[in-house]
Amino acid sequence: MRKLFRLATFRLALSAVSLNGIAGLLILGFLYVNTTGIMESRVDQGIEAERRRLLEDIVAEDRGLVESRMRDRIVDERGSSRLYMLIDADGRVLTANFEVGRIEELPGEGMMAQTLVKRASDAEQVEARLTAFRLAGDLRAVIGRDLTEQAGFRLVIEESLAIAIVVTLLLAAATGMATSRAVVRRLGYVNLTASRILHGRIDERVPVTGSGDEFDHLAVNLNDMLDRIAQLMQATREVTDNIAHDLRSPLNRLRSRLELALLPNVPREELEDAVHDAIGEADALLATFEALLTIARLEHVAQPDFLPVQLVALAEDVVDYFAPLAEERGLQLRLGEAEPLSVAGNRHLLFQALSNVVDNAIRYTPSGGHVTVSVERGEGGAAIVVADDGPGIPGDKRQLVLDRFTRLDASRHQPGTGLGLSVVAAVARHHRAILAVEDNRPGLRLAIVFPSRVAGE
């Protein structure tokens, strides 16, 4: 029995039977109580109506006439369920169509009671509903109804309710078993998929039936989660491979500089140059790891804490920050179209992302070129755009440059880690924004488009 209770199917079926059984009992009990209550109410109403008719028909004060009228009434109602009895002041029964064991069992005047009576035509006592009232002079009338028919009808109701309860419990059991088996079967698919993934088949996914029910929603969410995990695992493998490949050279250079510093009789100038070069390589490595940590943090934050960010003020701060570098390189860096738009976001991260984009534009745009930062209202919402008239990026490489450690051949001679635009892409995803890399004819146009509702509209 303990093993049986461990089965989810049995527990679900038992719960369904219990709940449906209790609900059925409550409903059937309610019907029984109301049905019997209506029956009793109709009997009482009939008795009261007969009492009023007797008071209207028998108004004589003559005892013999009253007794005669009551006998006539008994004769007229022979074969019906109506009961009549006429009693004098001494408690003697003058006429009646039923008997009681003791006169004290009869109800008092104005009272309604239920007792056992014996009719002249019956050998056994039957249940009856009686009331007593003053009829004429010192005579007291007792009238009522034989409840044999009502008792039979009540018995039929009770038997019907018993059958209904049994049928309800059987249907509840069948429904509970069917429902629990369906639930366990669907959960079994999830469990089987999880087991297969656990044993290395990471491409397995939970089947979706297409019914659109809660289990399909669960399957879709689980599959999305598994796809995301697979993407993260793939990204981790790629990062590991890229680190092993791209960081080998700077680490070797750093080691060479340090070995040079350990050589005897090295001139002070060369020693200082070696130390400075080693510090530079160490700074580049630290920047690389900092960028990787930034991307990792952004990809694992479940609920970002955003505040309103004024995009024009952000763009102005970035333009002011890079103005000296642009002037040094002979470029014109300016703020273009600037609509007063705001979005919900993290200003520090957006500043870092926009700085990376502007830094790339300044780095790869030749002297005499132009770099424009603008805030625009796009179809999906607010957009912050950086456009230059440099060499641009070929169409087939524009999505590739967003991957980590990706550096095109034209940028190999430039210092950098290949993570700048990867950080921008991570910041955009963190803000549910779209990063669009387009041709500026000539040059490159990179836009961060926020699809959510713009706060400044």
N, C-alpha and C positions, 0 to 999 in steps of 0.2 A: 504493500500500500504506500509506503514511503517513496518507493521508486516511482510509483504511478503519479504521486503528487509532484514529482520533479518535472514531469512532462508539461511543457507549455500548452500543448493541445488539450490535455485533461483539465488544467487549471482554467483555461479560457472557456472550455465547454461548461465546466462546473459553475463558473461565474455567470455565464449566459443563462444556464438553467435556473440558477438561484434568482437572478434579477427578473427574468421573464416569469418565473413561478410566483414570486412575490407580487409583481405587477398584475399577473392574472388573478391571483387570490384577492387582491385589493379591489380590482374591477368587478369580479364576480360577487364578492361580498357586498360591495356597494349596490349592485343590481338586486341581490337577494333582499337586503334590508329595505330598499326602496319599494320593491314589489310587494313584500309582505306588509309594509307600512301602508301602501295604497289599498291593499285588500282590507286591512283592519279599518282604515278610514272609511271605506265604502260601507262596510258592515255597520259601523257606528252611525253613519249618515242615514242608512236605511232604517235602523232602529229609531232614530230620532224623528224621522219623517212619519213612521208608523205611530209613534207616541202622539204627535200632533194631530194625526187623523182621528185617533181614538178620542182625544179630548174634544175634538170638534163634533164627532158623531154621537158620542155617549155623554149627553149633558143632563139626562134625567136624574132625579134624586131618589126615585123609587128603586129599592134594592133588587126586587124581582126583575124589573125592567132592565136594569144594568146587567144583571146576571144573564138574562135572556139575550141581550145584545152581544155579550162576550161569547156565549155559546154559538150564536150565529156566525160570529167572526171566526171561531175555531173551525166550524164546519166549512165555511167558505175557503179557508186557507189549508184545508186538508191536503196533504201531499206536498206542501211547500216546506221551506226551512224555517218558517216563522213560528215562534213560540209565544203562548199566551197562558196567563194564570191570573185568577181573581181571588183575592184573599180578604177575609173580613177583619174586623178589629181584633178578634181573638186569635188571629193567626191561622184560622181554618181555611182550607182551600175550597172555594165554592165551585170553581170549574177550572180546568186546565188541560192542555194537550201534552204536558210533560211532568215529570216528577223529579224531586231532588231528595237526597239522603236525609237532610235535616233542613228545616225551615230557616235556620240561622245562616245557611249557606247562600241564601238569596241576598242580593245587594240592598243596601238601604235606599230610602227615597232620594231621588236625584243623583244616585251613584250609577256607575257603569262598571260591571265586573265580568270576569270570565270564570266559569265553573263547569263541573261535570253534571249532566242531566241524563235522564232516561226517558225516552219518548215511548208512547204506548205501542208503537209498531216495532220498537227495537228491543232486543234482549240485553244489549250492552249499553253502558253509559257512553255518552258522546260529549264532546266539548261544545260549550255554548257561550254566547255573549249576551248578558242580560242587563236590564235596567228596571228600576221600580219607581212608581210615581202614584200620587193620590188621584183616583179617578172620579169618584162621586161619593159624597158623604164620608163615611168612615171606611170605605172600600179602597183597597190598594191593588193596583194592577202591576204585574211583572211581565214584561214582553222581551223578546230577544230573537236571536237567530241561531239555528243549528249550524255549527261550523264544520260539519262533516265534509261538505263540498270544498270549503276553503282548505281544510286539512289535506284532502286529497290533492288539491291543486298545489299546495305547499310542498307535498311529498314529490310531486312531479318536478317542481322547480329544483328541489334539493338534489334529486337524482340527475337532472339535467346539468346542474352546476357541478356535481361530482364528476360526471363524464367530461364536462368542459375543462375542469381542472386537470384531469388526466391527459386529455388531448393537448391542452396548453403545455403541460410539462413535457410530453413527448415531442411536440413540435419545437419547444424551446431547446430540448436536448439535441434534436436533429439539426436545428439551425445553429446552435452553439458549436456542435462538432464540425458542421460544414464551414462555418465562419472561421473557427480556430484552425482548421486544416488549411484553409485558404491563406490565412495570415502566416501560419508557420511555413507554408510552402514558399510564399514570397520572401519571408525572412531567410528561408533556406538558400535561396539564390544568392542573397547578400553574403551569407556565411560561407557558401561554397566559393564565391568570388574572392572573398577575403583570404580563404585558405589557399587558393591557387596563387594569389599575389604573394602570400607569405612564403610560399615554396618557390618563388622566383619568376613566376609568370606575370610580370608587372604590366603586361599589355592587356590583361583581362579586365573586363568592365561588367558592372551589374546590368543584367538585361532589363530593358524598358519595354513594357507590354503595349504602350500606346493608349492605355485607358485613361490617363490623365488623373489618376487618383493619388492619394498620399504616398503610396509606395512608389509610384512613378516619379513623383517629386523627390522622394528620398533617393531613388536610383540616379536621377539626373544630378542631384547635388553631390552624391558620392562619386559619380563619374567625373564631374567637374573637379572635385577635390583631388581625385587620383590623377587627372590630367595635369593639374597644377603641381602636384608632387612630382610627377614625371618630368615636367618642365624644369622644376627646381633641381632635380637630380641631374638632368642633362646640363643645365647651366653650371651646376657644381663641377661636373666632369670637364666641361669646357674651360671653366675658370682654372681648374687644376692644371689642365694641359697648357693653357695659355700662360699661367704663372711659371710652369716648368720651362716653357719655351722662351717667353719674352723677358723673364727676370734673370735667366742664366747669364746673359751678356753683362747687364749692370753689376751683377754679383761678382762675375769674373773680373770686371774692371776694378771694382772696389777692392777685391783681393789683391790685384796687381799693384794698386796704389799703396796698399798697406805693406805689401812685401817690399816695395821700393823704399818705403820709409824705414824698413828694418835693415837695409843694406848699410855696411860700414862705409865711412868716409863719404857720405852723400852730402853734396853742397847744401847749405841752408836754403838757398832759393829753390832748389829742386825738391827738398823735403817739404817746404811750405806749399809748393804747387801740388805735390802728391797729397798732402793733407787736405788742401782745399778741394781737390778733385774727389777725394774720398767722401768729404762732407757733402759735396754736390750729388754724388751717386746715392749716398744715404738719404738725402732729402728727397730725391726722386723715388726711391723705394718707399719711403714713408708716405709720400703723396699717393703712390699707387695703392698701398694698403688702406689709406684713409678713404680713397675713392671706393674701393671694394667694400669697406665697412659701411660707407654711406648707402651704397646700393643695397647691401644686405639688410640694413635697418629699415629702409623704405619698403622693401618687399615683404617684411615680416610684421609691420605695424597693422593691427587689425582695425583699430578705430582711431583715425587721426584726429588730433585736436586742432581744428581750424578756426581762424578768425578772419574778419573782412580785411582784404588787402587791396589798397588803391593801386591799380596797375600803372597809372601815369606817374605817380610818385616813385614807384619801383623802377620804371624805365628811366626816369630822370636821375635817380641815384646811380644806376649802372653806367649811364652815359657820362656823368660827372666823374665816376671812378676811373673809367678807361680813357678819358679825354687826353691825359698826358701821354699815355702809351701810343694812342692813335696819332697824336701830333709828332711824337718822336719818329714814327714810321712813315710820316708824310701822308697820312690818311685823313679824310674828313669824316668824323663821327658826329652824327646829329640825331636829334629827336624828331621823328616825322609826325604823322597823323597821331593825335593823342585824344581819344574820346574819354570822358570821365567815367570809366567803368571800374567796377570792383568785383572780386570773386572771393569765395571762402577758401582760405588756404594758409600755408605756413610761409610767412614772408621770408624767413631766413633761407629756406630751401628754394623758394622761387628766385631769390636774389642769386643764389649759387648757380642755379640752372641757367638763368639769363646771362650771368657772368661768363659761364663756360661757352655759351653760344657766341657772345660778343668777342671773347678772347680768341676763339677759333676764326671768326670772321676777320679780325684785325691781323691775326698771324698769317693767314693765307691770301689776303688781298694785297696785291702789289702796290707800291708807292704811287700816290696820286689817285687812288681809288676812293670809293665812298662806302660807308657802312651806316645804315639807317635803322633805328629802333622805333617802332610805332605800336600804338595800341588801337585795335580796330574792333568793330562790331561785326562778327561773322554770322552766318546762318545759324550755327549751333550755339552761339553765345559770344563771350569776349575772347579776343585773341591778342597775344603779344607776339610781334613779328620782328625778326632781325633779317635784313636783306643787305647783300653786298654785291659788288660788280667784279668779284674775283674770278678765278678759273672754274669755280663750281665743282659739282660732283656728277659723274656719269649716272644716267638714269638707273642702270642695273646695279649700282653700288650704293644708292641712297638709303636703303634699309640696312645694308650690310654695315655701314659706318656706325649704326646704333648698337651693334654688338660689342661686347667687352674685348679690349685689346686689339680692336680692328684699326689698322693704319694703312691707308692707301699708299701706293708707290710714291706719289708726288709729295707725301708728307714724311717720308722716312728720314729726310735730312733735318726735319724740324724736331726740337725737343718735345717730349710728351710721352704719355703712357698708353694712349688709345682708349682712355676711359672717360674722357670729357663728355662726349655725347651719350655714353651709356648712363652716366649720372643724370643727364638731362632727361633721357627716356624714363629712368626710374622715378624721377620727380614728377614727370607728367602722369605716369601711371598712378602714383600716389595720390594725385589730385583728380583722378578720373578724367584727365585731359588727353587730347590727341596731339601727338607730335608729328607735324607734317613737314617733310623735306621736299622742296619743289625747286624747279628751275626759275631763276630770276631773269634770264635772257638779257645780258649775261650775268653770271654769278649764281649765288645760291640764296634761296628764300626759305628760312626755317621759322615755322609758326607753332606756338603752343596754344591750342584751341581748347577752351573750357566749355564743354557741352552743357553744363548745368546752367540754371537760370542766373542771369547776371543781376547782382544786387543793385547796380546803379540804374537799372531800367525803370 
